[in-house]
Amino acid sequence: MKHLIICREYPPAPSGGIGTYAFHIARLLAEAGETVHVIGQMWERADARVEEECHGRLIIHRVPYEDWASLLPHQPHPRLGSEEEKGLFKSSFPPQCFSWQASLIAEKLVEQEGIDIIEAQDFEAPLYYFQLRRALGKGPKRRPPCFVHLHSPTEFIARHNDWDLSLPAVLTAKRLEDYSIAAADALLCPSRYLARQAEAHYGLASGSIAVVPLPIGSNDTLERSEDTWKEGTICYAGRLERRKGVIEWIEAAVEVAAAYPAARFEFVGKNVLGTNRMSAEDVVEHLVPRDLRSRFLFRGEQPRSSLSKYLSHARMAVVPSRWENFPNTCVEAMCSGLPVLATRQGGMAEMIEDGRTGWLVDEANSDALRQALTRALDTPPARVAEMGRHASVDIRRMCDNSRIVESHLDFRNGFVKQGVGRSLQLPPNLLRFAGGAPERRRAQKGHYSGLGLVIVCRDRGRFADECLSSIERQTRKPAAVAIVHDELAEGHVIISQARRLGWLTVRQGNLQAATAKNAGIEAIASVASPLGYVFLDESDRLRPGFISECESTLEHCEEVGIVSCWTGDDKAAGDDRFRAVPCPAFPYQWVINEAAELSAVRAEALKEAGNFRPFMEDGFENWDLFNAVMAAGWIAVTIPARLAAQGHSESGATRSVHNHSVGWMRKSMLDRFPDLIALDARLLVLLVESRAAENLRNESHTLRKQIALARTAVKELNKAIMHVFDRIKKKAYRASARMLGIFKI
């Protein structure tokens, strides 16, 4: 069988438990005779596009993502080539850049290598674009099943890390992960703990998530001396983050330290406890009294290969997490022969037997951890060593490599025989509301074909040339085109061009966007029965495949009422060139229009929505219409491809309305669907905060660009001044030379 695993954190890229699991399972499957392809990110000493291991049975494909050589953090890799790749990296959720590249490579591997099954984790949704393209009818005809391995959904991480859930990056991650999980043909999880949580959280049937523990990989049992069992460290390994209970653990350790002067507490991992007001180091310093700091050893981030050195000097390990799945750190510590003090808030309770292989507490609070630590430190050294031996035996039995590979192959073979399912369709959570969902719509069979294009043409068509030319260059011609204008003369070049091409022209005295677009709909409906309509401002420009992609999506997906796409402006600079958002969905759509202004709207959905409401002011009419279509139960999708450039003509329908109208327009849109708004009331508060954060981010970015431009201007001015001084110096030198010549004569 041919497997494909998609994991950005595949080593040697910086990784936690997800990358470690992917590394282990890929090698174990390859060593068992399977062919395994992995898609990961390029990193130092691993920057080849393709490399082979395990006698050619493990093939690793790497894509550029982050520049590890940059002095600044989180900089794009210089080999990111396309505007799409750069734009996704610079978005509020950069991992989309990896997901997009991985989807294109995955499609090639499915076609060229005959992949039988595809695996990706939930975190960061690396399978999202592959799944979305498949559901929209894009990509290869061969369709192997996809499963998502549940490790740590961002929403769960954020909640237990005390992150602001309104952060744009957190919301985007949640949306993409929700889609990926809902669209997976199957779900796998290493712990029963998270499997039960996920089934409840995502509304899945009980027992629908398969459970297979993580493999132990190549972790050895470590020898320890009697002195180590008496006075060795108490080792915490992993990132120092709130979710992992580090704050509570340090508080508990500080309380106990005075009564046990030989106890030393070691922390191996990157410290990410910092806040906006306090650095990570200051947080730790604040928690540990000065007289105890020599016994609290913070080692910082270390190479994974050095972990055994720290474990060998420890007498016990600790996993005090507020929330976990099936932590590799616990597996590694037990494999090495250490008993583990842990909470029951994760798969640790499935690995550890209280009093025999470790010490368990119900909650991650300092009191409970203090009591457990006291219990552990009161345990005789010989008994601690015995508990460590039992821990190693138990975890090796549970996570035995051969047993785990056998379980994986059973799961994967059965899954392949079952065939593809959910990933062929758009998931129901695109219609999900906080308290329910409307009935999903399906297009009625009829004689509909092609797209009707309505172009609102103002300012005597001075911006229209590129728009009209882009329509002529379409690979699939429109069913009809209507140009709605207010003052084009009979002999105007646009009128002549329209007649030559058989397009309609509509003279409209009132060129308010909503009224003009309704007039265009009426004109097209009198001569054609298009499958959908697209509404353009005269300065918009379509890429050649726009009509073909939108029309084929409406044909393939009968439940889709709105087809949006990525947009960009080739004439803009920097980040303004590219805009990519997830598939529009409530409740997010209440706060901001996520569908591109030039989205295609299914004719049937348009009619049901009642066309454009005439009183909606320019800039709000599309948003209002899209809301009505989605509220009726039609799905909105965003094709992951840059198919158009939205224009910015000063008088176009996309221009901003006057400030005094904004509040009234928003109220009009929300008042239209009071029942649906009521369902999402609590979430809307969060989303408004998120929008404010995004605006602040954009303003900050604009300010940085202005500062950069100012610096450039100063540099250029300095260059000009130096150039002038240089010319003066040269003239002075030549004048001096002439004077010297005269004196010599």
C-alpha positions in Angstrom: 0.0 0.0 0.0 1.2 3.5 -0.8 0.7 6.0 2.1 1.0 9.8 2.0 1.5 11.7 5.3 1.3 15.5 5.3 3.1 17.2 8.3 4.8 20.6 8.3 6.7 19.7 11.4 8.4 16.6 10.0 12.0 16.6 11.4 14.4 18.2 11.3 11.9 21.1 11.2 11.1 22.5 14.6 8.5 20.1 16.0 6.7 18.8 19.1 4.7 15.6 19.4 3.1 15.8 16.0 6.4 15.9 14.1 7.8 13.1 16.3 4.8 10.9 15.6 5.0 11.5 11.9 8.7 10.7 11.9 8.2 7.4 13.8 5.1 6.1 11.9 6.6 6.9 8.5 9.8 5.0 9.2 8.0 2.1 10.9 5.6 1.7 8.0 8.5 1.8 5.5 10.4 -0.7 7.5 7.3 -3.0 7.4 7.5 -3.0 3.6 5.0 -0.2 2.9 5.8 2.7 0.6 5.5 6.0 2.4 5.5 9.6 1.0 5.8 12.5 3.4 5.3 16.2 2.6 7.1 18.5 5.1 8.7 21.9 5.2 12.3 22.6 4.2 14.7 23.3 7.0 18.4 23.5 7.7 20.2 20.4 6.4 16.9 19.4 4.8 16.4 21.8 1.9 16.3 19.3 -1.0 12.9 19.1 -2.8 12.9 15.3 -2.6 15.0 12.8 -0.7 14.7 9.0 -0.2 15.4 6.9 2.9 14.8 3.3 4.0 16.0 1.9 0.7 13.6 4.1 -1.3 10.5 3.1 0.6 10.3 6.5 2.4 10.2 9.4 0.1 10.2 12.9 1.7 9.0 15.9 -0.3 9.8 19.3 1.1 8.3 22.7 0.3 9.7 26.1 1.2 7.9 27.9 4.1 9.9 29.7 6.8 13.4 31.1 6.4 15.5 29.5 9.2 18.6 31.5 8.2 16.9 34.9 8.8 17.9 36.9 11.9 14.3 38.0 12.2 11.6 35.5 13.3 8.9 34.1 11.0 10.3 35.4 7.7 9.2 33.8 4.4 11.6 31.4 2.7 13.3 33.1 -0.3 12.1 30.2 -2.5 8.5 31.1 -2.1 7.8 32.0 -5.7 4.2 32.8 -6.5 2.1 35.7 -5.2 -0.3 33.2 -3.7 2.5 31.6 -1.7 3.8 34.9 -0.4 0.3 36.2 0.2 -0.7 33.2 2.3 2.5 33.4 4.3 1.8 37.1 5.1 -1.8 36.4 6.0 -3.1 36.3 9.6 -2.6 32.5 9.5 0.7 31.7 7.7 0.5 27.9 7.8 -2.0 28.2 4.9 1.1 28.7 2.8 2.3 25.2 3.6 -1.2 23.7 3.2 -1.6 25.2 -0.2 1.7 24.0 -1.5 1.2 20.6 0.0 -2.2 20.2 -1.7 -0.7 20.7 -5.1 2.1 18.2 -4.4 -0.4 15.7 -3.0 -2.6 15.9 -6.1 0.5 15.1 -8.3 1.5 12.2 -6.1 -2.0 10.8 -6.2 -2.0 10.9 -9.9 1.7 9.9 -10.6 2.5 7.6 -7.7 -0.9 5.9 -7.1 -1.3 6.9 -3.5 -3.8 4.7 -1.7 -4.4 6.6 1.5 -3.7 10.1 2.8 -3.1 11.2 6.5 -2.7 14.6 8.0 -3.1 16.1 11.5 -5.8 18.4 12.7 -3.5 21.1 13.9 -3.1 23.9 11.3 -5.3 21.9 8.9 -2.6 20.9 6.4 -5.1 18.9 4.4 -7.6 21.7 4.1 -6.9 22.9 0.5 -6.7 19.3 -0.8 -10.1 18.5 0.7 -11.7 21.7 -0.5 -10.5 21.3 -4.0 -11.7 17.7 -4.1 -15.2 18.7 -2.8 -15.3 21.4 -5.6 -14.6 18.8 -8.3 -10.9 20.0 -8.8 -7.8 17.9 -8.7 -7.1 14.3 -9.8 -9.9 11.9 -10.8 -8.3 9.2 -8.7 -9.6 9.8 -5.1 -8.0 7.9 -2.3 -9.6 8.3 1.1 -8.2 10.9 3.6 -8.1 10.6 7.3 -7.3 13.3 9.9 -5.2 12.3 12.9 -6.4 14.2 16.0 -3.5 15.6 17.9 -4.4 19.0 19.3 -7.1 21.3 17.7 -6.1 24.9 18.0 -9.4 25.8 19.6 -8.6 23.4 22.5 -5.1 24.7 22.8 -6.2 28.3 22.8 -8.8 27.7 25.5 -6.4 26.0 27.9 -3.5 28.4 27.1 -5.7 31.4 28.1 -5.3 32.8 24.6 -7.6 35.5 23.2 -10.0 33.4 21.2 -10.8 36.5 19.1 -7.3 36.6 17.6 -7.6 36.4 13.8 -5.0 33.6 13.6 -6.9 31.5 16.2 -10.2 32.0 14.4 -8.8 31.2 11.0 -7.1 28.1 12.4 -10.3 26.9 14.0 -12.3 27.4 10.8 -9.9 25.5 8.6 -9.5 22.7 11.2 -13.2 22.4 11.7 -13.6 22.0 7.9 -10.8 19.5 7.7 -12.2 17.3 10.5 -15.7 17.4 9.2 -14.6 16.6 5.6 -12.3 13.7 6.6 -13.3 10.2 5.5 -12.3 8.9 8.9 -10.7 10.2 12.1 -8.0 8.6 14.2 -6.8 9.6 17.7 -4.1 8.2 20.0 -6.1 8.7 23.2 -9.6 7.8 24.3 -9.6 11.0 26.3 -9.5 13.3 23.2 -11.6 10.9 21.1 -14.5 11.3 23.5 -14.0 15.1 23.7 -13.9 15.4 19.9 -17.0 13.3 19.4 -18.9 15.5 21.8 -17.5 18.8 20.5 -17.9 18.1 16.8 -21.3 16.4 17.1 -20.0 13.0 16.0 -21.4 9.6 16.9 -20.0 7.9 19.9 -17.2 5.5 19.0 -16.8 7.0 15.5 -13.2 8.0 16.1 -10.7 5.1 16.0 -8.1 5.0 18.8 -4.5 3.8 18.2 -1.8 4.9 20.7 1.4 6.5 19.5 4.4 4.2 18.8 7.4 4.4 21.1 9.8 4.8 18.2 13.5 4.3 19.2 13.4 5.3 22.9 15.7 3.2 25.1 15.6 2.3 28.8 18.2 4.3 30.6 20.4 3.1 33.4 20.4 5.1 36.7 22.5 4.9 39.8 21.2 4.6 43.4 22.2 8.2 43.9 20.1 9.3 41.0 17.0 7.5 42.5 17.7 9.3 45.8 18.6 12.8 44.6 18.0 13.0 40.9 16.1 15.8 39.4 12.3 16.0 38.9 12.1 16.6 35.2 9.6 18.5 33.1 10.2 18.2 29.4 8.3 20.1 26.8 7.3 23.7 25.9 6.8 25.9 29.0 3.2 27.0 28.2 0.1 27.5 30.3 -1.8 24.6 28.7 0.8 22.2 30.0 0.2 23.3 33.6 3.7 24.8 34.1 2.5 27.7 36.2 0.6 25.4 38.6 3.5 23.0 38.7 6.1 25.7 39.6 3.7 27.0 42.3 3.4 23.5 43.7 7.1 22.8 43.6 7.9 26.1 45.3 5.6 25.2 48.2 7.2 21.7 48.6 10.8 22.7 48.1 11.4 24.0 51.6 10.4 20.7 53.2 12.5 18.7 50.8 15.9 20.5 50.5 17.4 17.8 48.2 14.6 18.2 45.6 15.8 19.9 42.4 13.4 20.8 39.5 14.5 20.7 36.0 12.7 22.2 33.0 13.8 21.3 29.4 11.9 23.2 26.7 11.3 26.6 25.2 9.7 29.1 27.5 6.6 30.6 25.9 5.0 31.9 29.1 5.5 35.5 28.2 2.6 38.0 27.9 2.3 41.5 26.5 3.3 42.9 29.8 5.9 40.4 31.0 8.6 38.4 29.3 8.8 34.7 29.6 11.9 34.9 31.8 10.2 37.5 34.1 7.2 35.2 34.5 9.4 32.4 35.8 11.5 34.7 37.9 8.3 36.1 39.5 7.2 32.6 40.4 10.4 31.3 42.0 11.7 33.0 45.2 15.3 34.1 45.0 16.5 31.7 47.7 15.1 28.7 45.7 16.3 29.7 42.2 19.5 27.5 42.4 17.2 24.4 42.7 15.0 25.4 39.7 17.0 24.6 36.6 15.6 26.1 33.4 17.5 24.6 30.4 15.7 26.3 27.6 15.0 24.7 24.2 17.3 21.7 23.5 17.8 19.4 20.5 15.6 16.3 20.8 18.7 14.2 20.7 19.8 15.6 24.1 16.6 14.7 26.0 17.9 11.4 27.1 20.8 13.2 28.9 18.4 15.1 31.1 16.1 12.0 31.6 19.1 9.9 32.7 19.8 12.4 35.6 16.1 12.4 36.7 14.4 10.2 39.3 10.9 11.1 38.1 9.2 13.0 35.4 6.1 15.3 35.5 3.3 16.0 33.0 1.1 18.5 34.9 -1.0 19.5 32.0 -4.4 21.3 32.1 -5.2 19.5 28.8 -3.3 17.0 26.7 -3.9 14.3 24.1 -1.3 11.5 24.3 1.9 13.3 25.1 5.1 12.0 23.6 7.0 13.4 26.6 5.1 11.0 28.9 5.8 8.1 26.5 9.5 9.0 26.4 9.9 9.4 30.1 8.2 6.1 30.9 10.2 4.3 28.2 13.4 5.6 29.8 12.4 4.0 33.0 10.9 6.9 35.0 7.6 7.0 36.9 5.5 10.0 36.0 3.5 12.5 38.0 0.6 13.6 35.8 -2.9 14.9 35.7 -5.9 12.9 34.4 -6.6 15.7 31.9 -5.3 13.8 28.9 -4.2 10.4 27.8 -1.7 10.2 30.6 -4.4 8.4 32.7 -4.4 5.7 30.0 -0.7 5.2 30.3 -0.1 5.6 34.1 -1.4 3.4 36.9 -1.6 5.5 40.0 0.8 4.3 42.7 2.3 1.6 40.5 3.9 3.5 37.5 3.4 7.1 38.7 1.1 9.5 40.6 -2.1 10.9 39.1 -4.2 13.9 40.1 -7.6 14.9 38.8 -6.9 18.5 38.0 -4.0 20.8 37.1 -4.1 23.0 40.2 -1.3 23.8 42.6 -2.9 22.2 45.6 -3.5 18.8 43.9 0.0 18.9 42.3 1.6 19.8 45.7 -0.1 16.8 47.4 0.9 14.4 44.6 4.5 15.8 44.7 4.7 15.3 48.4 3.4 11.7 47.9 6.1 11.1 45.3 8.9 12.6 47.3 7.9 10.5 50.3 8.2 7.3 48.2 11.4 5.4 49.1 14.1 5.5 46.3 14.0 1.8 45.8 10.2 1.9 45.3 10.6 4.8 42.9 13.1 2.8 40.9 10.7 -0.2 40.9 7.9 2.1 39.7 10.1 3.2 36.9 10.8 -0.3 35.8 7.0 -1.1 35.7 6.4 2.2 33.8 8.9 1.1 31.1 7.4 -2.3 30.8 3.8 -1.0 30.6 4.4 1.7 28.1 6.4 -0.6 25.9 3.6 -3.1 25.9 0.9 -0.4 25.1 3.0 1.4 22.5 5.0 -1.4 21.1 6.2 -0.5 17.6 5.1 -3.8 15.9 1.7 -3.7 17.6 1.1 -0.1 16.6 2.1 -0.7 13.0 -0.2 -3.7 12.9 -3.1 -1.6 14.3 -2.4 1.1 11.7 -2.3 -1.3 8.8 -5.6 -2.9 10.0 -7.2 0.6 10.2 -5.7 1.7 6.9 -6.6 -1.4 4.9 -10.1 -1.4 6.2 -10.4 2.3 5.4 -9.1 1.8 1.9 -11.6 -1.1 1.3 -14.4 1.1 2.6 -13.5 3.8 0.1 -13.9 7.6 -0.1 -16.9 9.2 1.5 -17.2 12.5 3.3 -14.3 14.2 1.5 -16.3 14.2 -1.8 -18.8 16.6 -0.4 -18.7 20.0 1.3 -19.1 19.5 5.0 -22.3 20.5 6.9 -20.4 22.9 9.2 -20.3 25.5 6.4 -24.0 25.9 7.3 -23.6 25.4 11.1 -25.0 27.9 13.5 -24.5 28.2 17.2 -27.9 26.7 17.9 -28.8 24.8 14.7 -28.7 24.9 10.9 -31.1 25.6 8.1 -32.0 23.0 5.6 -29.3 22.5 3.0 -30.5 23.5 -0.4 -30.2 21.7 -3.7 -30.5 23.2 -7.1 -33.5 22.2 -9.2 -32.9 20.5 -12.5 -33.5 22.9 -15.4 -32.1 24.4 -18.6 -29.6 26.7 -17.1 -26.2 27.2 -18.6 -23.3 29.7 -18.5 -22.8 32.8 -16.5 -24.5 36.1 -17.0 -22.1 39.1 -16.3 -23.5 42.5 -15.2 -21.0 45.4 -15.5 -21.9 48.7 -13.8 -20.1 51.3 -16.0 -19.6 54.8 -14.6 -17.4 57.8 -15.4 -18.0 57.4 -19.1 -16.2 54.1 -19.0 -12.7 55.5 -18.3 -11.8 52.4 -16.2 -13.6 49.8 -18.4 -11.1 48.8 -21.0 -9.2 46.2 -19.0 -12.4 44.8 -17.5 -14.0 44.3 -21.0 -10.8 42.9 -22.4 -10.5 40.4 -19.6 -14.0 39.1 -20.4 -13.1 38.6 -24.0 -10.1 36.5 -23.0 -12.2 34.0 -21.0 -11.6 30.4 -21.8 -15.3 29.8 -21.5 -17.5 32.5 -22.9 -20.4 34.0 -20.8 -24.0 33.2 -21.6 -24.7 36.9 -21.7 -23.2 40.2 -20.8 -25.1 43.4 -19.8 -23.3 46.8 -19.5 -25.4 49.1 -17.3 -24.4 52.8 -17.8 -25.7 56.3 -17.3 -24.2 58.5 -19.9 -22.4 56.6 -22.7 -23.1 58.2 -26.1 -24.4 56.0 -28.9 -21.0 56.0 -30.7 -18.9 55.4 -27.6 -16.2 52.8 -28.1 -17.8 50.7 -25.3 -21.2 50.7 -27.0 -19.6 49.7 -30.3 -17.5 47.0 -28.6 -20.7 45.6 -26.9 -22.6 45.4 -30.1 -19.8 43.8 -32.0 -19.7 41.0 -29.3 -23.4 40.7 -29.0 -23.5 42.1 -25.5 -26.4 44.0 -24.0 -26.3 47.7 -23.0 -28.7 49.2 -20.6 -29.0 52.9 -20.1 -30.0 53.6 -16.4 -30.6 57.1 -15.2 -30.1 56.1 -11.5 -26.8 54.3 -11.3 -27.0 53.4 -7.7 -25.3 49.9 -7.6 -28.3 47.9 -6.4 -30.7 49.4 -8.9 -28.2 49.1 -11.7 -27.5 45.5 -11.0 -31.2 44.6 -10.9 -31.6 46.3 -14.3 -28.7 44.1 -15.6 -30.4 41.0 -14.2 -33.6 41.8 -15.9 -31.9 42.5 -19.3 -30.0 39.2 -19.2 -33.0 37.2 -18.1 -34.9 38.4 -21.1 -32.5 36.7 -23.5 -30.9 33.9 -21.6 -31.2 31.5 -18.7 -27.8 31.6 -17.0 -26.8 29.2 -14.3 -25.5 32.1 -12.3 -24.7 35.8 -12.3 -21.5 37.8 -11.7 -21.6 41.5 -10.8 -18.6 43.5 -11.8 -17.5 47.1 -11.3 -15.9 48.5 -14.4 -12.4 48.5 -12.9 -12.6 44.7 -12.0 -10.4 42.3 -14.1 -11.0 38.6 -14.5 -8.3 36.1 -15.2 -8.9 33.8 -18.2 -10.2 30.9 -16.2 -12.7 32.8 -14.0 -15.9 31.9 -15.8 -14.8 28.3 -16.4 -13.9 27.7 -12.7 -17.0 29.4 -11.3 -19.4 27.7 -13.7 -17.9 24.2 -13.2 -18.2 24.7 -9.4 -21.9 25.5 -9.7 -22.4 22.5 -12.0 -20.5 20.1 -9.7 -21.9 21.3 -6.3 -25.7 21.6 -6.4 -25.8 22.9 -2.8 -23.6 25.9 -3.6 -25.3 29.3 -4.1 -22.2 31.6 -4.0 -18.8 31.0 -5.6 -16.1 33.3 -4.4 -12.4 33.1 -5.1 -9.1 34.6 -4.1 -8.6 38.0 -5.5 -5.6 40.3 -6.0 -4.7 43.6 -7.5 -1.7 43.4 -9.8 -1.4 47.2 -9.7 -1.2 47.3 -5.9 2.0 47.0 -3.9 3.0 44.6 -1.1 0.3 42.7 0.8 -2.5 44.5 -0.9 -1.9 42.4 -4.0 -3.6 39.3 -2.6 -6.7 38.5 -0.5 -7.6 34.9 0.6 -10.3 34.1 3.1 -11.9 30.8 4.2 -15.3 29.7 2.7 -17.8 32.4 3.8 -20.0 31.1 6.6 -22.2 32.3 9.5 -21.6 33.7 12.0 -18.4 35.2 10.5 -20.3 36.6 7.5 -22.4 38.8 9.8 -19.4 40.8 10.8 -17.6 41.2 7.5 -18.5 40.2 3.9 -16.1 37.4 3.2 -17.2 36.7 -0.3 -15.5 38.6 -3.1 -17.6 41.4 -4.5 -17.4 39.7 -7.9 -18.6 36.3 -6.6 -20.9 34.2 -8.9 -24.4 33.8 -7.5 -26.6 30.9 -8.6 -29.6 32.2 -10.5 -32.0 30.1 -8.5 -30.6 31.4 -5.2 -30.6 35.0 -6.5 -34.3 34.8 -7.4 -35.1 33.3 -4.0 -33.3 36.1 -2.3 -35.3 38.7 -4.3 -32.4 40.2 -6.1 -30.8 43.3 -4.6 -32.7 45.4 -2.2 -32.9 48.9 -3.9 -32.3 51.0 -0.7 -29.0 49.3 0.1 -26.2 51.9 -0.5 -23.2 51.2 -2.7 -20.7 49.0 -1.0 -23.4 47.1 1.0 -25.7 45.7 -1.7 -23.6 42.6 -2.4 -23.0 41.8 1.3 -26.8 42.1 1.9 -27.5 39.8 -1.0 -24.9 37.2 -0.1 -26.3 37.1 3.5 -29.8 36.4 2.1 -28.6 33.6 -0.1 -26.7 31.9 2.7 -29.6 32.4 5.2 -31.8 30.5 2.8 -29.6 27.5 3.2 -27.2 27.8 0.2 -23.5 27.1 0.8 -20.9 29.7 -0.1 -17.5 28.5 -1.2 -14.2 30.2 -2.0 -12.2 28.6 -4.8 -8.6 28.5 -3.7 -7.2 30.2 -6.8 -6.6 33.8 -7.7 -9.1 34.3 -10.5 -9.7 38.1 -10.4 -8.5 41.5 -9.4 -11.0 43.7 -7.7 -10.9 47.3 -8.9 -10.8 50.5 -6.9 -12.4 53.1 -9.1 -13.4 56.1 -7.0 -17.1 55.9 -7.9 -17.4 52.1 -8.2 -19.9 50.1 -6.2 -17.0 48.8 -4.0 -16.1 52.2 -2.7 -16.7 53.0 1.0 -20.0 54.7 1.9 -20.2 57.8 4.0 -19.6 57.2 7.7 -23.1 58.3 8.7 -24.6 55.5 6.6 -22.5 52.6 7.8 -24.4 52.1 11.0 -27.8 52.2 9.4 -26.7 49.8 6.6 -25.4 47.3 9.1 -28.6 47.5 11.1 -30.7 47.0 8.0 -28.7 43.8 7.2 -28.9 42.4 10.7 -32.6 43.3 11.2 -33.4 41.2 8.1 -32.6 37.9 9.9 -33.4 38.4 13.6 -33.8 34.7 14.4 -30.5 33.7 13.0 -28.7 36.7 14.6 -30.2 35.6 18.0 -28.6 32.2 17.6 -25.2 33.7 17.1 -25.4 36.6 19.6 -22.7 35.3 22.0 -20.3 34.5 19.2 -20.8 37.8 17.5 -19.2 39.6 20.4 -16.1 37.5 20.0 -16.1 38.1 16.3 -16.4 41.8 16.6 -13.4 41.8 18.9 -11.6 39.7 16.3 -12.4 42.2 13.6 -11.1 45.0 15.8 -7.9 43.1 16.3 -7.6 42.5 12.5 -8.1 46.2 11.8 -5.4 47.0 14.4 -3.1 44.6 12.7 -3.8 46.2 9.3 -3.3 49.7 10.6 0.0 48.6 12.2 1.1 47.0 8.9 0.1 50.2 7.0 2.1 52.3 9.6 5.1 50.0 9.1 4.9 50.4 5.3 4.7 54.2 5.7 7.7 54.2 8.0 9.6 52.0 5.5 8.7 54.4 2.6 9.8 57.4 4.7 13.1 55.7 5.4 13.5 54.9 1.7 12.8 58.5 0.9 15.4 59.7 3.4 17.9 57.3 1.9 17.2 58.5 -1.6 17.5 62.1 -0.4 20.8 61.3 1.2 21.9 59.7 -2.0 20.9 62.8 -4.0 22.7 65.1 -1.6 25.8 62.9 -1.7 25.6 62.9 -5.5 25.5 66.7 -5.6 28.4 66.9 -3.2 30.3 64.5 -5.3 29.8 66.5 -8.4 30.8 69.7 -6.6 34.0 68.0 -5.4 34.8 66.8 -8.9 34.3 70.3 -10.3 36.4 71.8 -7.5 39.1 69.2 -8.2 39.1 70.0 -11.9 39.2 73.8 -11.2 42.1 73.3 -8.8 43.9 71.2 -11.5 43.5 74.0 -14.0 44.8 76.6 -11.6 47.8 74.5 -10.8 48.5 74.2 -14.5 48.3 77.9 -14.9 50.8 78.4 -12.1 53.2 75.9 -13.6 53.2 77.8 -16.9 
